[in-house]
């Protein structure tokens, strides 16, 4: 039986890239067409945590690059129209 009350919020679910792996709260789940399996192996969940952190870092780097590209271009000195 769960200690969760009906008024408590559900943990946020995050799919890892385009894989069949989802993090719900602090737990990793392997998702298939026939159901879900809780990942309990510490080696696997540790690797999933590291991969998720690396993906978050990469996504942030891409967002930073896109933000820089959105800046107005610097004027070219001596450019004729």
BAPA-405078 format. One record per residue: residue number from 1; residue in three letters; x, y negated, z of N, C-alpha, C, O in turn. Coordinates in steps of 0.1 Angstrom, whole numbers, always signed. Each point is the difference from the previous one (the first is absolute). Example, Ala and Ser with C-alpha at 12.3 -4.5 7.8 and 13.67 -1.06 7.14 Angstrom:
% BAPA-405078
@pos->1; code->ALA; n.xx->+132; n.yy->+57; n.zz->+78; ca.xx->-9; ca.yy->-12; ca.zz->+0; c.xx->+9; c.yy->-12; c.zz->+0; o.xx->+10; o.yy->+0; o.zz->+7 $
@pos->2; code->SER; n.xx->-14; n.yy->-11; n.zz->-14; ca.xx->+9; ca.yy->-11; ca.zz->+0; c.xx->-8; c.yy->-11; c.zz->+8; o.xx->+5; o.yy->-11; o.zz->+1 $
% end
This chain:
% BAPA-405078
@pos->1; code->UNK; n.xx->+8; n.yy->+12; n.zz->+0; ca.xx->-8; ca.yy->-12; ca.zz->+0; c.xx->+9; c.yy->-12; c.zz->+0; o.xx->+10; o.yy->-1; o.zz->+7 $
@pos->2; code->UNK; n.xx->-14; n.yy->-9; n.zz->-15; ca.xx->+8; ca.yy->-12; ca.zz->-1; c.xx->-3; c.yy->-10; c.zz->+11; o.xx->-11; o.yy->-1; o.zz->+5 $
@pos->3; code->UNK; n.xx->+21; n.yy->-7; n.zz->+0; ca.xx->-2; ca.yy->-10; ca.zz->+10; c.xx->-4; c.yy->-13; c.zz->-7; o.xx->-3; o.yy->-10; o.zz->+7 $
@pos->4; code->UNK; n.xx->+2; n.yy->+10; n.zz->-20; ca.xx->-4; ca.yy->-12; ca.zz->-7; c.xx->-15; c.yy->-3; c.zz->+2; o.xx->-8; o.yy->+9; o.zz->-1 $
@pos->5; code->UNK; n.xx->+5; n.yy->-21; n.zz->+5; ca.xx->-14; ca.yy->-4; ca.zz->+1; c.xx->-5; c.yy->-5; c.zz->-13; o.xx->+8; o.yy->-5; o.zz->-8 $
@pos->6; code->UNK; n.xx->-21; n.yy->+5; n.zz->+6; ca.xx->-6; ca.yy->-5; ca.zz->-13; c.xx->+4; c.yy->-15; c.zz->-3; o.xx->+0; o.yy->-3; o.zz->-11 $
@pos->7; code->UNK; n.xx->+2; n.yy->-5; n.zz->+22; ca.xx->+3; ca.yy->-14; ca.zz->-3; c.xx->+15; c.yy->-2; c.zz->-3; o.xx->+3; o.yy->-11; o.zz->-4 $
@pos->8; code->UNK; n.xx->+6; n.yy->+21; n.zz->+7; ca.xx->+14; ca.yy->-2; ca.zz->-3; c.xx->+3; c.yy->+0; c.zz->-15; o.xx->-6; o.yy->+9; o.zz->-7 $
@pos->9; code->UNK; n.xx->+15; n.yy->-17; n.zz->+2; ca.xx->+3; ca.yy->+0; ca.zz->-14; c.xx->+7; c.yy->+13; c.zz->-4; o.xx->+8; o.yy->+6; o.zz->+7 $
@pos->10; code->UNK; n.xx->-11; n.yy->-2; n.zz->-20; ca.xx->+7; ca.yy->+12; ca.zz->-5; c.xx->+14; c.yy->-5; c.zz->-4; o.xx->+3; o.yy->-11; o.zz->-4 $
@pos->11; code->UNK; n.xx->+7; n.yy->+21; n.zz->+5; ca.xx->+14; ca.yy->-4; ca.zz->-5; c.xx->+0; c.yy->-3; c.zz->-14; o.xx->-8; o.yy->+6; o.zz->-8 $
@pos->12; code->UNK; n.xx->+16; n.yy->-15; n.zz->+4; ca.xx->+2; ca.yy->-3; ca.zz->-14; c.xx->+6; c.yy->+11; c.zz->-8; o.xx->+10; o.yy->+6; o.zz->+5 $
@pos->13; code->UNK; n.xx->-15; n.yy->-3; n.zz->-17; ca.xx->+6; ca.yy->+10; ca.zz->-8; c.xx->+9; c.yy->-6; c.zz->-11; o.xx->-4; o.yy->-10; o.zz->-6 $
@pos->14; code->UNK; n.xx->+15; n.yy->+16; n.zz->+4; ca.xx->+9; ca.yy->-5; ca.zz->-11; c.xx->+5; c.yy->+12; c.zz->-8; o.xx->+6; o.yy->+10; o.zz->+5 $
@pos->15; code->UNK; n.xx->-8; n.yy->-10; n.zz->-18; ca.xx->+5; ca.yy->+10; ca.zz->-9; c.xx->+15; c.yy->-3; c.zz->-3; o.xx->+3; o.yy->-12; o.zz->-2 $
@pos->16; code->UNK; n.xx->+5; n.yy->+22; n.zz->+2; ca.xx->+14; ca.yy->-2; ca.zz->-2; c.xx->+3; c.yy->+0; c.zz->-15; o.xx->-1; o.yy->+11; o.zz->-6 $
@pos->17; code->UNK; n.xx->+3; n.yy->-22; n.zz->+0; ca.xx->+2; ca.yy->-2; ca.zz->-14; c.xx->-11; c.yy->+7; c.zz->-7; o.xx->-12; o.yy->-3; o.zz->+3 $
@pos->18; code->UNK; n.xx->+14; n.yy->+12; n.zz->-13; ca.xx->-11; ca.yy->+7; ca.zz->-7; c.xx->+0; c.yy->+14; c.zz->+4; o.xx->-4; o.yy->+9; o.zz->-8 $
@pos->19; code->UNK; n.xx->+9; n.yy->-6; n.zz->+20; ca.xx->+1; ca.yy->+14; ca.zz->+4; c.xx->-13; c.yy->+5; c.zz->+7; o.xx->-9; o.yy->-9; o.zz->+3 $
@pos->20; code->UNK; n.xx->+8; n.yy->+21; n.zz->+0; ca.xx->-12; ca.yy->+6; ca.zz->+7; c.xx->+2; c.yy->-1; c.zz->+15; o.xx->-4; o.yy->+9; o.zz->+8 $
@pos->21; code->UNK; n.xx->+12; n.yy->-19; n.zz->-3; ca.xx->+3; ca.yy->-2; ca.zz->+14; c.xx->-6; c.yy->-13; c.zz->+5; o.xx->+2; o.yy->-10; o.zz->-7 $
@pos->22; code->UNK; n.xx->-9; n.yy->+11; n.zz->+18; ca.xx->-6; ca.yy->-12; ca.zz->+6; c.xx->+4; c.yy->-2; c.zz->+14; o.xx->+0; o.yy->+10; o.zz->+8 $
@pos->23; code->UNK; n.xx->+3; n.yy->-22; n.zz->-3; ca.xx->+2; ca.yy->-3; ca.zz->+14; c.xx->-13; c.yy->-6; c.zz->+6; o.xx->-5; o.yy->-10; o.zz->-5 $
@pos->24; code->UNK; n.xx->+1; n.yy->+16; n.zz->+15; ca.xx->-12; ca.yy->-5; ca.zz->+7; c.xx->+5; c.yy->-3; c.zz->+15; o.xx->+2; o.yy->+10; o.zz->+7 $
@pos->25; code->UNK; n.xx->-1; n.yy->-22; n.zz->-4; ca.xx->+6; ca.yy->-4; ca.zz->+13; c.xx->+14; c.yy->+4; c.zz->+0; o.xx->+8; o.yy->-4; o.zz->-8 $
@pos->26; code->UNK; n.xx->-4; n.yy->+13; n.zz->+17; ca.xx->+14; ca.yy->+5; ca.zz->+1; c.xx->+1; c.yy->+14; c.zz->-5; o.xx->+11; o.yy->+7; o.zz->+3 $
@pos->27; code->UNK; n.xx->-21; n.yy->-2; n.zz->-9; ca.xx->+0; ca.yy->+14; ca.zz->-5; c.xx->+1; c.yy->+1; c.zz->-15; o.xx->-7; o.yy->-8; o.zz->-7 $
@pos->28; code->UNK; n.xx->+14; n.yy->+18; n.zz->+1; ca.xx->+1; ca.yy->+2; ca.zz->-14; c.xx->-9; c.yy->+12; c.zz->-3; o.xx->-1; o.yy->+10; o.zz->+7 $
@pos->29; code->UNK; n.xx->-7; n.yy->-12; n.zz->-18; ca.xx->-9; ca.yy->+11; ca.zz->-5; c.xx->+3; c.yy->+3; c.zz->-14; o.xx->+3; o.yy->-9; o.zz->-8 $
@pos->30; code->UNK; n.xx->-3; n.yy->+22; n.zz->+4; ca.xx->+2; ca.yy->+5; ca.zz->-13; c.xx->-14; c.yy->+2; c.zz->-6; o.xx->-8; o.yy->+8; o.zz->+6 $
@pos->31; code->UNK; n.xx->+4; n.yy->-15; n.zz->-17; ca.xx->-13; ca.yy->+0; ca.zz->-5; c.xx->-1; c.yy->+9; c.zz->-12; o.xx->+8; o.yy->-1; o.zz->-10 $
@pos->32; code->UNK; n.xx->-17; n.yy->+10; n.zz->+9; ca.xx->-3; ca.yy->+8; ca.zz->-12; c.xx->-15; c.yy->-1; c.zz->-3; o.xx->-7; o.yy->-5; o.zz->+7 $
@pos->33; code->UNK; n.xx->+4; n.yy->+11; n.zz->-18; ca.xx->-14; ca.yy->+0; ca.zz->-5; c.xx->-9; c.yy->+8; c.zz->+10; o.xx->-12; o.yy->-3; o.zz->+2 $
@pos->34; code->UNK; n.xx->+18; n.yy->+13; n.zz->+5; ca.xx->-8; ca.yy->+9; ca.zz->+9; c.xx->+1; c.yy->-5; c.zz->+14; o.xx->-7; o.yy->+6; o.zz->+9 $
@pos->35; code->UNK; n.xx->+14; n.yy->-16; n.zz->-6; ca.xx->+0; ca.yy->-5; ca.zz->+14; c.xx->+13; c.yy->-7; c.zz->+4; o.xx->+9; o.yy->-3; o.zz->-9 $
@pos->36; code->UNK; n.xx->-7; n.yy->+0; n.zz->+21; ca.xx->+12; ca.yy->-7; ca.zz->+5; c.xx->+7; c.yy->+9; c.zz->+11; o.xx->-6; o.yy->+8; o.zz->+7 $
@pos->37; code->UNK; n.xx->+19; n.yy->-10; n.zz->-7; ca.xx->+8; ca.yy->+8; ca.zz->+10; c.xx->+9; c.yy->-10; c.zz->+7; o.xx->+7; o.yy->-8; o.zz->-6 $
@pos->38; code->UNK; n.xx->-7; n.yy->+8; n.zz->+20; ca.xx->+8; ca.yy->-9; ca.zz->+8; c.xx->+14; c.yy->+5; c.zz->-1; o.xx->+3; o.yy->+12; o.zz->+2 $
@pos->39; code->UNK; n.xx->+7; n.yy->-21; n.zz->-6; ca.xx->+14; ca.yy->+3; ca.zz->+0; c.xx->+5; c.yy->-1; c.zz->+14; o.xx->+0; o.yy->-11; o.zz->+6 $
@pos->40; code->UNK; n.xx->+6; n.yy->+22; n.zz->-1; ca.xx->+5; ca.yy->+0; ca.zz->+14; c.xx->+15; c.yy->+2; c.zz->+1; o.xx->+6; o.yy->-1; o.zz->+11 $
@pos->41; code->UNK; n.xx->+0; n.yy->+5; n.zz->-22; ca.xx->+15; ca.yy->+3; ca.zz->+0; c.xx->+7; c.yy->-13; c.zz->+2; o.xx->-1; o.yy->-9; o.zz->-9 $
@pos->42; code->UNK; n.xx->+9; n.yy->+7; n.zz->+19; ca.xx->+8; ca.yy->-12; ca.zz->+2; c.xx->+9; c.yy->-4; c.zz->-11; o.xx->+2; o.yy->-12; o.zz->-3 $
@pos->43; code->UNK; n.xx->+4; n.yy->+22; n.zz->-3; ca.xx->+9; ca.yy->-3; ca.zz->-11; c.xx->-7; c.yy->-6; c.zz->-12; o.xx->+4; o.yy->-10; o.zz->-6 $
@pos->44; code->UNK; n.xx->-16; n.yy->+16; n.zz->+3; ca.xx->-8; ca.yy->-6; ca.zz->-11; c.xx->-6; c.yy->-13; c.zz->+3; o.xx->+2; o.yy->-10; o.zz->-8 $
@pos->45; code->UNK; n.xx->-7; n.yy->+8; n.zz->+20; ca.xx->-6; ca.yy->-13; ca.zz->+4; c.xx->+11; c.yy->-11; c.zz->+1; o.xx->-3; o.yy->-11; o.zz->-3 $
@pos->46; code->UNK; n.xx->+14; n.yy->+15; n.zz->+7; ca.xx->+11; ca.yy->-10; ca.zz->+1; c.xx->+4; c.yy->-4; c.zz->-14; o.xx->+3; o.yy->-12; o.zz->-2 $
@pos->47; code->UNK; n.xx->-2; n.yy->+21; n.zz->-8; ca.xx->+3; ca.yy->-4; ca.zz->-13; c.xx->-11; c.yy->-9; c.zz->-6; o.xx->+3; o.yy->-9; o.zz->-8 $
@pos->48; code->UNK; n.xx->-15; n.yy->+13; n.zz->+11; ca.xx->-11; ca.yy->-8; ca.zz->-5; c.xx->+0; c.yy->-15; c.zz->+6; o.xx->-2; o.yy->-9; o.zz->-7 $
@pos->49; code->UNK; n.xx->+6; n.yy->+8; n.zz->+20; ca.xx->+1; ca.yy->-13; ca.zz->+6; c.xx->+11; c.yy->-8; c.zz->-7; o.xx->-1; o.yy->-12; o.zz->-3 $
@pos->50; code->UNK; n.xx->+13; n.yy->+19; n.zz->+0; ca.xx->+11; ca.yy->-7; ca.zz->-6; c.xx->-4; c.yy->-4; c.zz->-15; o.xx->+4; o.yy->-11; o.zz->-4 $
@pos->51; code->UNK; n.xx->-11; n.yy->+19; n.zz->-3; ca.xx->-4; ca.yy->-3; ca.zz->-13; c.xx->-10; c.yy->-11; c.zz->+0; o.xx->+1; o.yy->-9; o.zz->-9 $
@pos->52; code->UNK; n.xx->-10; n.yy->+9; n.zz->+18; ca.xx->-10; ca.yy->-11; ca.zz->+1; c.xx->+7; c.yy->-13; c.zz->+3; o.xx->-4; o.yy->-10; o.zz->-6 $
@pos->53; code->UNK; n.xx->+14; n.yy->+10; n.zz->+15; ca.xx->+7; ca.yy->-12; ca.zz->+3; c.xx->+8; c.yy->-5; c.zz->-12; o.xx->+0; o.yy->-12; o.zz->-3 $
@pos->54; code->UNK; n.xx->+6; n.yy->+21; n.zz->-5; ca.xx->+7; ca.yy->-4; ca.zz->-12; c.xx->-9; c.yy->-6; c.zz->-10; o.xx->+3; o.yy->-10; o.zz->-7 $
@pos->55; code->UNK; n.xx->-15; n.yy->+16; n.zz->+5; ca.xx->-10; ca.yy->-5; ca.zz->-9; c.xx->-5; c.yy->-14; c.zz->+4; o.xx->-2; o.yy->-8; o.zz->-9 $
@pos->56; code->UNK; n.xx->+0; n.yy->+6; n.zz->+22; ca.xx->-4; ca.yy->-13; ca.zz->+5; c.xx->+10; c.yy->-10; c.zz->-3; o.xx->-3; o.yy->-12; o.zz->-4 $
@pos->57; code->UNK; n.xx->+16; n.yy->+15; n.zz->+6; ca.xx->+11; ca.yy->-9; ca.zz->-3; c.xx->+1; c.yy->-3; c.zz->-15; o.xx->+2; o.yy->-12; o.zz->-4 $
@pos->58; code->UNK; n.xx->-4; n.yy->+22; n.zz->-4; ca.xx->+0; ca.yy->-2; ca.zz->-15; c.xx->-12; c.yy->-9; c.zz->-4; o.xx->+2; o.yy->-9; o.zz->-9 $
@pos->59; code->UNK; n.xx->-14; n.yy->+12; n.zz->+14; ca.xx->-11; ca.yy->-9; ca.zz->-3; c.xx->+2; c.yy->-14; c.zz->+4; o.xx->-4; o.yy->-9; o.zz->-7 $
@pos->60; code->UNK; n.xx->+10; n.yy->+7; n.zz->+19; ca.xx->+3; ca.yy->-14; ca.zz->+4; c.xx->+10; c.yy->-7; c.zz->-9; o.xx->-2; o.yy->-12; o.zz->-3 $
@pos->61; code->UNK; n.xx->+12; n.yy->+19; n.zz->-1; ca.xx->+10; ca.yy->-5; ca.zz->-9; c.xx->-6; c.yy->-4; c.zz->-14; o.xx->+3; o.yy->-11; o.zz->-5 $
@pos->62; code->UNK; n.xx->-12; n.yy->+19; n.zz->+0; ca.xx->-7; ca.yy->-3; ca.zz->-12; c.xx->-9; c.yy->-13; c.zz->+2; o.xx->-1; o.yy->-8; o.zz->-9 $
@pos->63; code->UNK; n.xx->-6; n.yy->+8; n.zz->+20; ca.xx->-9; ca.yy->-12; ca.zz->+3; c.xx->+9; c.yy->-13; c.zz->+1; o.xx->-5; o.yy->-10; o.zz->-5 $
@pos->64; code->UNK; n.xx->+16; n.yy->+11; n.zz->+11; ca.xx->+9; ca.yy->-11; ca.zz->+1; c.xx->+5; c.yy->-5; c.zz->-14; o.xx->+0; o.yy->-12; o.zz->-3 $
@pos->65; code->UNK; n.xx->+3; n.yy->+22; n.zz->-6; ca.xx->+5; ca.yy->-4; ca.zz->-13; c.xx->-12; c.yy->-6; c.zz->-8; o.xx->+3; o.yy->-10; o.zz->-7 $
@pos->66; code->UNK; n.xx->-15; n.yy->+15; n.zz->+8; ca.xx->-11; ca.yy->-6; ca.zz->-7; c.xx->-3; c.yy->-14; c.zz->+5; o.xx->-4; o.yy->-9; o.zz->-8 $
@pos->67; code->UNK; n.xx->+6; n.yy->+7; n.zz->+21; ca.xx->-3; ca.yy->-13; ca.zz->+6; c.xx->+11; c.yy->-10; c.zz->-6; o.xx->-4; o.yy->-12; o.zz->-3 $
@pos->68; code->UNK; n.xx->+16; n.yy->+16; n.zz->+2; ca.xx->+11; ca.yy->-8; ca.zz->-6; c.xx->-3; c.yy->-3; c.zz->-14; o.xx->+2; o.yy->-11; o.zz->-5 $
@pos->69; code->UNK; n.xx->-7; n.yy->+20; n.zz->-3; ca.xx->-4; ca.yy->-2; ca.zz->-14; c.xx->-11; c.yy->-10; c.zz->-2; o.xx->-1; o.yy->-6; o.zz->-10 $
@pos->70; code->UNK; n.xx->-7; n.yy->+5; n.zz->+21; ca.xx->-12; ca.yy->-9; ca.zz->-1; c.xx->+4; c.yy->-14; c.zz->+2; o.xx->-8; o.yy->-9; o.zz->-2 $
@pos->71; code->UNK; n.xx->+21; n.yy->+6; n.zz->+7; ca.xx->+5; ca.yy->-13; ca.zz->+2; c.xx->+1; c.yy->-7; c.zz->-13; o.xx->+3; o.yy->+6; o.zz->-11 $
@pos->72; code->UNK; n.xx->-5; n.yy->-20; n.zz->+11; ca.xx->+1; ca.yy->-7; ca.zz->-13; c.xx->+15; c.yy->+1; c.zz->-5; o.xx->+9; o.yy->+0; o.zz->+8 $
@pos->73; code->UNK; n.xx->-7; n.yy->+2; n.zz->-21; ca.xx->+13; ca.yy->+1; ca.zz->-5; c.xx->+8; c.yy->-13; c.zz->+2; o.xx->-6; o.yy->-11; o.zz->+0 $
@pos->74; code->UNK; n.xx->+19; n.yy->+12; n.zz->+2; ca.xx->+8; ca.yy->-12; ca.zz->+2; c.xx->+3; c.yy->-6; c.zz->-13; o.xx->+1; o.yy->+6; o.zz->-11 $
@pos->75; code->UNK; n.xx->-1; n.yy->-20; n.zz->+10; ca.xx->+1; ca.yy->-7; ca.zz->-13; c.xx->+14; c.yy->+2; c.zz->-5; o.xx->+10; o.yy->+1; o.zz->+7 $
@pos->76; code->UNK; n.xx->-9; n.yy->+0; n.zz->-20; ca.xx->+13; ca.yy->+2; ca.zz->-7; c.xx->+6; c.yy->-14; c.zz->-3; o.xx->-7; o.yy->-8; o.zz->-6 $
@pos->77; code->UNK; n.xx->+19; n.yy->+5; n.zz->+11; ca.xx->+6; ca.yy->-13; ca.zz->-2; c.xx->+3; c.yy->-2; c.zz->-15; o.xx->+6; o.yy->+9; o.zz->-6 $
@pos->78; code->UNK; n.xx->-9; n.yy->-20; n.zz->+0; ca.xx->+3; ca.yy->-4; ca.zz->-14; c.xx->-9; c.yy->+7; c.zz->-10; o.xx->+3; o.yy->-1; o.zz->-12 $
@pos->79; code->UNK; n.xx->-13; n.yy->+7; n.zz->+17; ca.xx->-9; ca.yy->+7; ca.zz->-10; c.xx->-9; c.yy->-10; c.zz->-7; o.xx->-6; o.yy->-9; o.zz->+6 $
@pos->80; code->UNK; n.xx->+5; n.yy->+10; n.zz->-19; ca.xx->-8; ca.yy->-9; ca.zz->-9; c.xx->-13; c.yy->+6; c.zz->-2; o.xx->-1; o.yy->+13; o.zz->-2 $
@pos->81; code->UNK; n.xx->-10; n.yy->-21; n.zz->+1; ca.xx->-13; ca.yy->+5; ca.zz->-4; c.xx->-2; c.yy->-1; c.zz->-14; o.xx->-11; o.yy->+3; o.zz->-5 $
% end
